[in-house]
C-alpha cells in the first residue's frame, strides 16, 4: 500500500490520498509540539540541568538556527532523492531528538537533541506543503494545506498547557519521552501512507535570491522577521513571565497557557474571513494588537482576569499571523510561491532564534517584565511598518 506506489509529477492527474495528507499533519503537529515544549517546561529543565533559564532558552535558539539553514538548503541538498524517504528521515530525527532531550544530563546533550530537531523542522516544514500539492488534485490543494496548518494551530493549543500540566505530574523528561512516542506514531503513519515521490525541479540557492530581489518581497521578509522576533521573545518566556512577573500558581499557570492556546486556535479560524475582507489590514492589525497586549502586560505584577484576558487576546491576534503571511506569499510571488515560501520559513526560523536569544539576554538582565516590554515594542513597530510599506496584491482571477 505504500512503497510500491508512486505519483506522477502533475497533481491534477492523481487520485487524492487524504490519508497521506493527514499523516503529514500529524507529523507537523509532532514537530511543532516538540519545538514549543521548552516554553512550558523551561523552569524545571533549567533547574534540573543546573543552568539559567536564559541559557535553557538558547535550546530554542539552536533549533531555530538549524531550521533556518535547513529550510534554505534542503531542496538543493536532497535533489534526486525520493521525497518519501526524505520526509521519513525527518520523522526519525524527531524521535531521536526527543529521546536525547529526555535523557540529557547536561546542556551539550540537550543542545544536540535540539539541533537534530532543527533539521527535522526546517526540512519537514519546508517540504510538507509542496508534498501535499502532489498528493491531491489541484482543486483540493487549499484544503490539504489548511489541514497542515491545523496541525500547527493544534500544536500551539496543546503543547504549552499540556506540557506544563504533565510536567508538574510526571516531570519534564517524561513529557519529552511521550513526545518521542507520538513522533513514532507519526513516523508509522507516514510510512504506511506516503507513496514514492520522485524528486522534481531544479531547486537552487540562486532561485531564492532572485525572488528576494523582486519588488515588495524583501520589505515583507523584513517585516515578517520583526513580527516573529517579537512574538518569540514573548512566547519563549511565557512561563517565567506568568510565574515570576505575575506570581501565578501552577493552577493559574495552566489556565493562562490553555487560554493562550485556545484563543490562538480561534484566531487561526478567524483569519480566513478577515483575509477575505483585507489581507493588508490583517497583516498589520494582528501584530499591532498583540504588541499592545504585551506592553500592557509588561506593567502588570499580579495574576488576574485582566492579565488572563490580555494573554488570550495576544494569542488570538497572533493566531492569524502565519495564515496571513502565507496568503501574502501566494500573492506577491504567485509564479514562484515555493521559493518565496522558503524565504518566509527561513525568516521565521531566524526570528525565532533572534527572539529567543535576545529574550534570554534581557530576561537574565532585567527580568520577565523587560522581555515583555521589548517584545511588545517590536510587534507594535512591525505593525506600523507593515501598514506603511508592505503591499498585498489582489488575488489573481480564477
NORGI-V969889 format. One record per residue. N is the residue number from 1. PSI is psi in whole degrees, -180 to 180 (* if undefined). NEAR is the number of other C-alpha atoms within 8 Angstrom. D_FIRST is the distance of its C-alpha to the first C-alpha in whole Angstrom. Layout:
((N & PSI & NEAR & D_FIRST) (N & PSI & NEAR & D_FIRST))
This chain:
((1 & -14 & 6 & 0) (2 & -69 & 10 & 4) (3 & -24 & 8 & 7) (4 & -12 & 7 & 7) (5 & 148 & 8 & 7) (6 & 157 & 9 & 10) (7 & 144 & 11 & 13) (8 & 163 & 9 & 16) (9 & -32 & 7 & 19) (10 & 117 & 7 & 21) (11 & -25 & 12 & 19) (12 & -11 & 7 & 21) (13 & 15 & 7 & 19) (14 & 159 & 11 & 15) (15 & 135 & 7 & 14) (16 & 136 & 7 & 14) (17 & 76 & 8 & 11) (18 & -29 & 9 & 14) (19 & -37 & 7 & 11) (20 & -37 & 12 & 11) (21 & -45 & 13 & 15) (22 & -37 & 10 & 16) (23 & -38 & 12 & 14) (24 & -41 & 12 & 17) (25 & -41 & 13 & 19) (26 & -41 & 10 & 19) (27 & -45 & 13 & 19) (28 & -41 & 13 & 22) (29 & -46 & 12 & 24) (30 & -40 & 14 & 24) (31 & -47 & 13 & 25) (32 & -36 & 12 & 28) (33 & -47 & 13 & 29) (34 & -37 & 13 & 29) (35 & -38 & 10 & 31) (36 & -14 & 11 & 34) (37 & -41 & 11 & 34) (38 & -25 & 12 & 37) (39 & -36 & 12 & 39) (40 & -9 & 14 & 39) (41 & 12 & 13 & 40) (42 & -44 & 14 & 42) (43 & -54 & 10 & 45) (44 & -32 & 8 & 44) (45 & -46 & 11 & 42) (46 & -43 & 13 & 45) (47 & -43 & 9 & 47) (48 & -39 & 7 & 45) (49 & -2 & 9 & 45) (50 & 49 & 6 & 49) (51 & 167 & 10 & 48) (52 & 158 & 8 & 49) (53 & -32 & 11 & 47) (54 & -42 & 11 & 47) (55 & -40 & 10 & 46) (56 & -36 & 13 & 43) (57 & -21 & 15 & 42) (58 & -17 & 11 & 42) (59 & -34 & 11 & 39) (60 & -41 & 15 & 38) (61 & -46 & 14 & 39) (62 & -43 & 13 & 38) (63 & -46 & 16 & 34) (64 & -39 & 13 & 35) (65 & -46 & 12 & 37) (66 & -40 & 12 & 34) (67 & -36 & 17 & 32) (68 & -55 & 16 & 34) (69 & -35 & 10 & 34) (70 & -44 & 12 & 30) (71 & -38 & 15 & 30) (72 & -34 & 11 & 32) (73 & -17 & 9 & 31) (74 & -39 & 9 & 27) (75 & -39 & 11 & 26) (76 & -43 & 10 & 29) (77 & -24 & 6 & 28) (78 & 19 & 8 & 25) (79 & 133 & 10 & 25) (80 & -9 & 7 & 23) (81 & 133 & 9 & 20) (82 & 133 & 10 & 17) (83 & -29 & 11 & 17) (84 & -47 & 10 & 13) (85 & -39 & 8 & 15) (86 & -47 & 10 & 18) (87 & -41 & 11 & 17) (88 & -36 & 11 & 16) (89 & -34 & 8 & 19) (90 & -39 & 13 & 21) (91 & -35 & 14 & 19) (92 & -43 & 11 & 21) (93 & -37 & 12 & 24) (94 & -47 & 15 & 24) (95 & -47 & 13 & 24) (96 & -41 & 11 & 26) (97 & -49 & 15 & 29) (98 & -38 & 15 & 29) (99 & -40 & 12 & 30) (100 & -45 & 12 & 32) (101 & -43 & 14 & 34) (102 & -30 & 12 & 34) (103 & 6 & 7 & 36) (104 & 132 & 9 & 38) (105 & -6 & 7 & 42) (106 & 171 & 7 & 43) (107 & -40 & 10 & 42) (108 & -39 & 6 & 41) (109 & -43 & 11 & 38) (110 & -44 & 13 & 38) (111 & -40 & 11 & 38) (112 & -43 & 10 & 35) (113 & -41 & 14 & 33) (114 & -30 & 14 & 33) (115 & -43 & 12 & 33) (116 & -39 & 13 & 30) (117 & -36 & 17 & 29) (118 & -40 & 16 & 31) (119 & -45 & 14 & 28) (120 & -44 & 14 & 25) (121 & -50 & 12 & 27) (122 & -42 & 15 & 28) (123 & -49 & 14 & 25) (124 & -46 & 11 & 22) (125 & -38 & 10 & 25) (126 & -39 & 12 & 26) (127 & -20 & 10 & 22) (128 & -42 & 9 & 20) (129 & -45 & 10 & 22) (130 & -35 & 9 & 22) (131 & -42 & 9 & 18) (132 & -35 & 12 & 18) (133 & -17 & 12 & 20) (134 & -4 & 12 & 17) (135 & -17 & 15 & 14) (136 & 158 & 16 & 17) (137 & 161 & 14 & 20) (138 & -40 & 8 & 23) (139 & -16 & 5 & 25) (140 & -2 & 8 & 22) (141 & -45 & 11 & 22) (142 & -40 & 7 & 25) (143 & -42 & 7 & 23) (144 & -43 & 13 & 21) (145 & -36 & 10 & 23) (146 & -33 & 8 & 25) (147 & -38 & 11 & 22) (148 & -41 & 14 & 22) (149 & -34 & 9 & 26) (150 & -34 & 9 & 26) (151 & -39 & 12 & 24) (152 & -48 & 11 & 27) (153 & -43 & 12 & 30) (154 & -37 & 10 & 29) (155 & -38 & 12 & 29) (156 & -39 & 14 & 32) (157 & -44 & 14 & 33) (158 & -42 & 12 & 32) (159 & -46 & 13 & 32) (160 & -53 & 15 & 36) (161 & -41 & 15 & 37) (162 & -39 & 9 & 35) (163 & -43 & 14 & 35) (164 & -46 & 12 & 39) (165 & -47 & 9 & 39) (166 & -36 & 11 & 37) (167 & -39 & 13 & 39) (168 & -30 & 8 & 42) (169 & -48 & 6 & 40) (170 & -4 & 8 & 39) (171 & 153 & 9 & 39) (172 & -30 & 14 & 38) (173 & -41 & 10 & 36) (174 & -35 & 10 & 34) (175 & -43 & 13 & 33) (176 & -31 & 13 & 31) (177 & -42 & 11 & 30) (178 & -36 & 8 & 28) (179 & -38 & 13 & 27) (180 & -40 & 14 & 25) (181 & -41 & 9 & 24) (182 & -38 & 9 & 22) (183 & -36 & 15 & 21) (184 & -36 & 11 & 19) (185 & -44 & 8 & 18) (186 & -41 & 14 & 17) (187 & -44 & 12 & 15) (188 & -44 & 8 & 13) (189 & -42 & 10 & 12) (190 & -39 & 13 & 12) (191 & -35 & 9 & 10) (192 & -28 & 8 & 7) (193 & -29 & 11 & 7) (194 & 127 & 10 & 9) (195 & 171 & 11 & 8) (196 & 133 & 13 & 11) (197 & 101 & 10 & 14) (198 & 142 & 11 & 17) (199 & 139 & 9 & 20) (200 & 166 & 7 & 23) (201 & -179 & 4 & 26) (202 & 66 & 6 & 29) (203 & 144 & 8 & 30) (204 & 161 & 8 & 33) (205 & -33 & 9 & 35) (206 & -37 & 6 & 38) (207 & -42 & 9 & 36) (208 & -44 & 12 & 36) (209 & -34 & 8 & 40) (210 & -39 & 8 & 40) (211 & -41 & 12 & 39) (212 & -33 & 10 & 41) (213 & -3 & 8 & 44) (214 & 152 & 8 & 43) (215 & 127 & 5 & 46) (216 & -20 & 9 & 45) (217 & -49 & 11 & 42) (218 & -32 & 10 & 44) (219 & -42 & 9 & 46) (220 & -39 & 10 & 43) (221 & -40 & 11 & 41) (222 & -44 & 9 & 44) (223 & -40 & 11 & 44) (224 & -32 & 13 & 41) (225 & -45 & 12 & 42) (226 & -44 & 12 & 45) (227 & -50 & 14 & 43) (228 & -24 & 12 & 40) (229 & -48 & 17 & 43) (230 & -44 & 15 & 45) (231 & -44 & 11 & 42) (232 & -14 & 13 & 41) (233 & -40 & 20 & 45) (234 & -52 & 15 & 45) (235 & -34 & 8 & 41) (236 & -34 & 13 & 41) (237 & 29 & 14 & 45) (238 & -40 & 10 & 44) (239 & -50 & 13 & 44) (240 & -36 & 11 & 48) (241 & -47 & 11 & 49) (242 & -39 & 13 & 49) (243 & -44 & 11 & 50) (244 & -49 & 9 & 53) (245 & -43 & 12 & 54) (246 & -12 & 11 & 53) (247 & 36 & 10 & 54) (248 & 147 & 12 & 51) (249 & 175 & 7 & 50) (250 & -40 & 6 & 47) (251 & -45 & 7 & 47) (252 & -39 & 9 & 48) (253 & -48 & 13 & 45) (254 & -39 & 12 & 42) (255 & -44 & 9 & 44) (256 & -47 & 13 & 44) (257 & -39 & 10 & 41) (258 & -40 & 12 & 39) (259 & -42 & 11 & 41) (260 & -47 & 15 & 40) (261 & -46 & 15 & 37) (262 & -44 & 10 & 37) (263 & -37 & 13 & 39) (264 & -42 & 18 & 37) (265 & -42 & 14 & 34) (266 & -41 & 10 & 36) (267 & -37 & 14 & 38) (268 & -41 & 14 & 34) (269 & -35 & 8 & 34) (270 & -18 & 9 & 38) (271 & -37 & 14 & 37) (272 & -56 & 9 & 35) (273 & -38 & 7 & 39) (274 & -42 & 10 & 41) (275 & -30 & 10 & 39) (276 & -34 & 7 & 39) (277 & -48 & 6 & 43) (278 & 116 & 8 & 44) (279 & -43 & 13 & 41) (280 & -45 & 10 & 45) (281 & -44 & 8 & 46) (282 & -40 & 14 & 43) (283 & -42 & 14 & 43) (284 & -30 & 13 & 46) (285 & -38 & 9 & 47) (286 & -51 & 13 & 44) (287 & -31 & 16 & 45) (288 & -46 & 14 & 48) (289 & -45 & 11 & 48) (290 & -40 & 16 & 46) (291 & -42 & 15 & 49) (292 & -42 & 10 & 52) (293 & -44 & 13 & 50) (294 & -40 & 16 & 50) (295 & -41 & 13 & 53) (296 & -43 & 8 & 55) (297 & -35 & 12 & 53) (298 & -19 & 12 & 54) (299 & 1 & 7 & 58) (300 & 154 & 9 & 57) (301 & 11 & 7 & 57) (302 & 150 & 9 & 56) (303 & 121 & 11 & 53) (304 & 175 & 6 & 54) (305 & -32 & 6 & 53) (306 & -48 & 6 & 53) (307 & -36 & 11 & 51) (308 & -44 & 11 & 48) (309 & -40 & 8 & 49) (310 & -41 & 11 & 49) (311 & -39 & 14 & 46) (312 & -42 & 15 & 44) (313 & -40 & 12 & 45) (314 & -48 & 14 & 44) (315 & -43 & 14 & 41) (316 & -44 & 15 & 41) (317 & -44 & 14 & 42) (318 & -18 & 13 & 40) (319 & -31 & 16 & 37) (320 & -9 & 16 & 37) (321 & -50 & 14 & 38) (322 & -39 & 8 & 34) (323 & -40 & 11 & 33) (324 & -43 & 13 & 37) (325 & -31 & 10 & 36) (326 & -40 & 9 & 33) (327 & -44 & 9 & 34) (328 & -41 & 11 & 37) (329 & -45 & 12 & 35) (330 & -21 & 9 & 33) (331 & -32 & 12 & 37) (332 & -26 & 10 & 39) (333 & 65 & 10 & 37) (334 & -25 & 8 & 34) (335 & -7 & 4 & 34) (336 & 50 & 8 & 33) (337 & -30 & 10 & 31) (338 & -43 & 7 & 29) (339 & -41 & 10 & 32) (340 & -38 & 13 & 34) (341 & -38 & 11 & 31) (342 & -38 & 12 & 31) (343 & -42 & 12 & 35) (344 & -43 & 10 & 35) (345 & -46 & 12 & 32) (346 & -42 & 13 & 35) (347 & -42 & 13 & 38) (348 & -44 & 13 & 36) (349 & -39 & 12 & 35) (350 & -41 & 12 & 39) (351 & -38 & 14 & 40) (352 & -45 & 15 & 39) (353 & -47 & 15 & 40) (354 & -42 & 11 & 43) (355 & -45 & 16 & 44) (356 & -41 & 16 & 43) (357 & -50 & 12 & 45) (358 & -38 & 9 & 48) (359 & -39 & 14 & 47) (360 & -42 & 14 & 48) (361 & -46 & 9 & 51) (362 & -39 & 12 & 52) (363 & -45 & 12 & 51) (364 & -20 & 9 & 53) (365 & -49 & 6 & 56) (366 & -9 & 9 & 57) (367 & 180 & 9 & 54) (368 & -35 & 14 & 52) (369 & -37 & 12 & 54) (370 & -38 & 11 & 55) (371 & -43 & 16 & 51) (372 & -30 & 14 & 51) (373 & -43 & 11 & 53) (374 & -51 & 10 & 52) (375 & -40 & 17 & 49) (376 & -42 & 16 & 50) (377 & -39 & 11 & 52) (378 & -42 & 13 & 49) (379 & -41 & 16 & 48) (380 & -45 & 14 & 51) (381 & -45 & 9 & 51) (382 & -44 & 15 & 48) (383 & -42 & 15 & 48) (384 & -42 & 10 & 52) (385 & -38 & 10 & 50) (386 & -44 & 12 & 48) (387 & -34 & 11 & 50) (388 & -31 & 6 & 52) (389 & -1 & 7 & 50) (390 & 122 & 11 & 46) (391 & 146 & 6 & 46) (392 & 97 & 9 & 43) (393 & 155 & 7 & 43) (394 & 154 & 5 & 42) (395 & 143 & 5 & 39) (396 & 142 & 5 & 38) (397 & 145 & 3 & 39) (398 & * & 2 & 35))
